[in-house]
Amino acid sequence: MSLLLDTQVILWMEREDSRLSQKALESIFTESNLLISKVSIWEMAIKAKTGKLDLGQPVEKFVQNFMSAYKTKILDISLPHIYQTQLLPLHHRDPFDRLLIAQAATEQIPIVSSDGIFDQYEIKRIW
């Protein structure tokens, strides 16, 4: 089984943040196919540029180090993912999260996220 990691989970994993739930950690460390969406990388790049996120290194280096440490793969953004965002109800207006939700729905994979609003969509959230 594959797992899609929400952007916040990527950041919390890297910082060994105590906000990561036990269930999330167990799922992450027992799953062999962890995915990072390109939308998460885009979100980090924008937030780093606007000063809302300090990674302590360029986003490119952060992603390379994370992928190496956690053996993750990149999930590309495809047209079906983008089209799926139009079909989603407007429970959430954050464009990054909506695309992550659309990817989880389209690919039929669970997403690891603390964001409870994801439960209002027809996807599986692990937390």
RODREN-929976 format. One record per residue (C-alpha): chain; residue number from 1; x, y, z; residue in one letter. Coordinates in nm, 4 decimals. Layout:
N
chaine = A	num = NUM	x = X	y = Y	z = Z	residu = A
...
***
This chain:
127
chaine = A	num = 1	x = 0.0000	y = 0.0000	z = 0.0000	residu = M
chaine = A	num = 2	x = 0.1102	y = 0.3562	z = -0.0684	residu = S
chaine = A	num = 3	x = 0.0719	y = 0.6516	z = 0.1662	residu = L
chaine = A	num = 4	x = 0.0574	y = 1.0168	z = 0.0642	residu = L
chaine = A	num = 5	x = 0.2178	y = 1.2490	z = 0.3197	residu = L
chaine = A	num = 6	x = 0.0563	y = 1.5858	z = 0.3905	residu = D
chaine = A	num = 7	x = 0.2989	y = 1.8778	z = 0.3847	residu = T
chaine = A	num = 8	x = 0.2751	y = 1.9314	z = 0.7610	residu = Q
chaine = A	num = 9	x = 0.3591	y = 1.5642	z = 0.8201	residu = V
chaine = A	num = 10	x = 0.6720	y = 1.5975	z = 0.6060	residu = I
chaine = A	num = 11	x = 0.7825	y = 1.8957	z = 0.8124	residu = L
chaine = A	num = 12	x = 0.6968	y = 1.7292	z = 1.1436	residu = W
chaine = A	num = 13	x = 0.8792	y = 1.4098	z = 1.0454	residu = M
chaine = A	num = 14	x = 1.1922	y = 1.6040	z = 0.9616	residu = E
chaine = A	num = 15	x = 1.1771	y = 1.7912	z = 1.2928	residu = R
chaine = A	num = 16	x = 1.0789	y = 1.4792	z = 1.4905	residu = E
chaine = A	num = 17	x = 0.7836	y = 1.6815	z = 1.6153	residu = D
chaine = A	num = 18	x = 0.5790	y = 1.5327	z = 1.8987	residu = S
chaine = A	num = 19	x = 0.2561	y = 1.6364	z = 1.7237	residu = R
chaine = A	num = 20	x = 0.2836	y = 1.3298	z = 1.4996	residu = L
chaine = A	num = 21	x = 0.0321	y = 1.0762	z = 1.6231	residu = S
chaine = A	num = 22	x = 0.1371	y = 0.7253	z = 1.7178	residu = Q
chaine = A	num = 23	x = -0.0900	y = 0.5795	z = 1.4490	residu = K
chaine = A	num = 24	x = 0.0640	y = 0.8083	z = 1.1862	residu = A
chaine = A	num = 25	x = 0.4169	y = 0.7109	z = 1.2899	residu = L
chaine = A	num = 26	x = 0.3347	y = 0.3410	z = 1.2865	residu = E
chaine = A	num = 27	x = 0.1830	y = 0.3696	z = 0.9401	residu = S
chaine = A	num = 28	x = 0.4759	y = 0.5706	z = 0.8075	residu = I
chaine = A	num = 29	x = 0.7435	y = 0.3383	z = 0.9417	residu = F
chaine = A	num = 30	x = 0.5716	y = 0.0170	z = 0.8336	residu = T
chaine = A	num = 31	x = 0.4826	y = 0.1340	z = 0.4827	residu = E
chaine = A	num = 32	x = 0.7416	y = 0.0864	z = 0.2106	residu = S
chaine = A	num = 33	x = 0.5865	y = 0.3217	z = -0.0473	residu = N
chaine = A	num = 34	x = 0.5740	y = 0.6730	z = 0.0970	residu = L
chaine = A	num = 35	x = 0.4804	y = 0.9500	z = -0.1454	residu = L
chaine = A	num = 36	x = 0.5462	y = 1.3233	z = -0.1435	residu = I
chaine = A	num = 37	x = 0.3319	y = 1.5214	z = -0.3804	residu = S
chaine = A	num = 38	x = 0.4865	y = 1.7876	z = -0.5967	residu = K
chaine = A	num = 39	x = 0.2135	y = 2.0126	z = -0.4563	residu = V
chaine = A	num = 40	x = 0.3770	y = 1.9831	z = -0.1109	residu = S
chaine = A	num = 41	x = 0.7116	y = 2.0862	z = -0.2557	residu = I
chaine = A	num = 42	x = 0.5447	y = 2.3792	z = -0.4292	residu = W
chaine = A	num = 43	x = 0.3713	y = 2.4775	z = -0.1033	residu = E
chaine = A	num = 44	x = 0.7002	y = 2.4665	z = 0.0887	residu = M
chaine = A	num = 45	x = 0.8733	y = 2.6749	z = -0.1779	residu = A
chaine = A	num = 46	x = 0.6054	y = 2.9435	z = -0.1672	residu = I
chaine = A	num = 47	x = 0.5968	y = 2.9527	z = 0.2136	residu = K
chaine = A	num = 48	x = 0.9777	y = 2.9649	z = 0.2324	residu = A
chaine = A	num = 49	x = 0.9846	y = 3.2559	z = -0.0136	residu = K
chaine = A	num = 50	x = 0.7182	y = 3.4518	z = 0.1783	residu = T
chaine = A	num = 51	x = 0.8919	y = 3.3941	z = 0.5131	residu = G
chaine = A	num = 52	x = 0.6183	y = 3.1681	z = 0.6537	residu = K
chaine = A	num = 53	x = 0.8496	y = 2.8655	z = 0.6605	residu = L
chaine = A	num = 54	x = 1.2142	y = 2.8372	z = 0.7604	residu = D
chaine = A	num = 55	x = 1.3646	y = 2.5083	z = 0.6501	residu = L
chaine = A	num = 56	x = 1.7195	y = 2.6141	z = 0.7334	residu = G
chaine = A	num = 57	x = 1.8220	y = 2.5161	z = 0.3823	residu = Q
chaine = A	num = 58	x = 1.6959	y = 2.5548	z = 0.0265	residu = P
chaine = A	num = 59	x = 1.3756	y = 2.3622	z = -0.0468	residu = V
chaine = A	num = 60	x = 1.5555	y = 2.1503	z = -0.3064	residu = E
chaine = A	num = 61	x = 1.8137	y = 2.0337	z = -0.0492	residu = K
chaine = A	num = 62	x = 1.5425	y = 1.9752	z = 0.2147	residu = F
chaine = A	num = 63	x = 1.3452	y = 1.7542	z = -0.0244	residu = V
chaine = A	num = 64	x = 1.6547	y = 1.5611	z = -0.1363	residu = Q
chaine = A	num = 65	x = 1.7572	y = 1.4953	z = 0.2253	residu = N
chaine = A	num = 66	x = 1.4043	y = 1.3958	z = 0.3266	residu = F
chaine = A	num = 67	x = 1.3613	y = 1.1597	z = 0.0331	residu = M
chaine = A	num = 68	x = 1.6932	y = 0.9948	z = 0.1071	residu = S
chaine = A	num = 69	x = 1.6277	y = 0.9625	z = 0.4818	residu = A
chaine = A	num = 70	x = 1.2729	y = 0.8268	z = 0.4497	residu = Y
chaine = A	num = 71	x = 1.2979	y = 0.6481	z = 0.1117	residu = K
chaine = A	num = 72	x = 1.0073	y = 0.8446	z = -0.0328	residu = T
chaine = A	num = 73	x = 0.9001	y = 0.8870	z = -0.3937	residu = K
chaine = A	num = 74	x = 0.7523	y = 1.1860	z = -0.5727	residu = I
chaine = A	num = 75	x = 0.3865	y = 1.1847	z = -0.6785	residu = L
chaine = A	num = 76	x = 0.3526	y = 1.3935	z = -0.9926	residu = D
chaine = A	num = 77	x = 0.0568	y = 1.6222	z = -1.0474	residu = I
chaine = A	num = 78	x = -0.1467	y = 1.4895	z = -1.3388	residu = S
chaine = A	num = 79	x = -0.4407	y = 1.6289	z = -1.5311	residu = L
chaine = A	num = 80	x = -0.6815	y = 1.3816	z = -1.3661	residu = P
chaine = A	num = 81	x = -0.5681	y = 1.5162	z = -1.0270	residu = H
chaine = A	num = 82	x = -0.6346	y = 1.8707	z = -1.1379	residu = I
chaine = A	num = 83	x = -0.9730	y = 1.7837	z = -1.2866	residu = Y
chaine = A	num = 84	x = -1.0678	y = 1.6021	z = -0.9652	residu = Q
chaine = A	num = 85	x = -1.0311	y = 1.9291	z = -0.7696	residu = T
chaine = A	num = 86	x = -1.3316	y = 2.0654	z = -0.9599	residu = Q
chaine = A	num = 87	x = -1.5423	y = 1.7703	z = -0.8469	residu = L
chaine = A	num = 88	x = -1.4597	y = 1.8098	z = -0.4779	residu = L
chaine = A	num = 89	x = -1.7097	y = 1.9835	z = -0.2510	residu = P
chaine = A	num = 90	x = -1.5913	y = 2.3148	z = -0.1091	residu = L
chaine = A	num = 91	x = -1.5342	y = 2.1991	z = 0.2490	residu = H
chaine = A	num = 92	x = -1.1830	y = 2.3367	z = 0.2215	residu = H
chaine = A	num = 93	x = -1.0572	y = 2.6226	z = 0.0076	residu = R
chaine = A	num = 94	x = -0.6805	y = 2.5813	z = 0.0511	residu = D
chaine = A	num = 95	x = -0.5603	y = 2.5030	z = -0.3035	residu = P
chaine = A	num = 96	x = -0.2648	y = 2.2922	z = -0.1854	residu = F
chaine = A	num = 97	x = -0.4829	y = 2.0769	z = 0.0385	residu = D
chaine = A	num = 98	x = -0.7507	y = 2.0435	z = -0.2272	residu = R
chaine = A	num = 99	x = -0.4949	y = 1.9092	z = -0.4729	residu = L
chaine = A	num = 100	x = -0.3580	y = 1.6654	z = -0.2110	residu = L
chaine = A	num = 101	x = -0.7141	y = 1.5466	z = -0.1453	residu = I
chaine = A	num = 102	x = -0.7753	y = 1.5113	z = -0.5193	residu = A
chaine = A	num = 103	x = -0.4576	y = 1.3082	z = -0.5570	residu = Q
chaine = A	num = 104	x = -0.5531	y = 1.0776	z = -0.2695	residu = A
chaine = A	num = 105	x = -0.8992	y = 1.0319	z = -0.4236	residu = A
chaine = A	num = 106	x = -0.7774	y = 0.9772	z = -0.7788	residu = T
chaine = A	num = 107	x = -0.4984	y = 0.7396	z = -0.6811	residu = E
chaine = A	num = 108	x = -0.7159	y = 0.5742	z = -0.4130	residu = Q
chaine = A	num = 109	x = -0.4428	y = 0.5979	z = -0.1503	residu = I
chaine = A	num = 110	x = -0.4639	y = 0.7071	z = 0.2133	residu = P
chaine = A	num = 111	x = -0.3225	y = 1.0406	z = 0.3180	residu = I
chaine = A	num = 112	x = -0.1370	y = 1.0904	z = 0.6450	residu = V
chaine = A	num = 113	x = -0.2603	y = 1.4213	z = 0.7875	residu = S
chaine = A	num = 114	x = -0.3696	y = 1.5772	z = 1.1143	residu = S
chaine = A	num = 115	x = -0.6201	y = 1.7936	z = 0.9245	residu = D
chaine = A	num = 116	x = -0.9628	y = 1.6640	z = 1.0326	residu = G
chaine = A	num = 117	x = -1.1444	y = 1.8506	z = 0.7564	residu = I
chaine = A	num = 118	x = -1.0030	y = 1.5907	z = 0.5164	residu = F
chaine = A	num = 119	x = -1.2530	y = 1.3466	z = 0.6695	residu = D
chaine = A	num = 120	x = -1.5336	y = 1.5343	z = 0.4941	residu = Q
chaine = A	num = 121	x = -1.4033	y = 1.4023	z = 0.1612	residu = Y
chaine = A	num = 122	x = -1.4267	y = 1.0502	z = 0.0257	residu = E
chaine = A	num = 123	x = -1.0680	y = 0.9594	z = 0.1096	residu = I
chaine = A	num = 124	x = -0.8977	y = 0.7648	z = 0.3839	residu = K
chaine = A	num = 125	x = -0.7052	y = 0.9789	z = 0.6316	residu = R
chaine = A	num = 126	x = -0.4592	y = 0.8255	z = 0.8726	residu = I
chaine = A	num = 127	x = -0.4014	y = 1.0019	z = 1.1977	residu = W
***
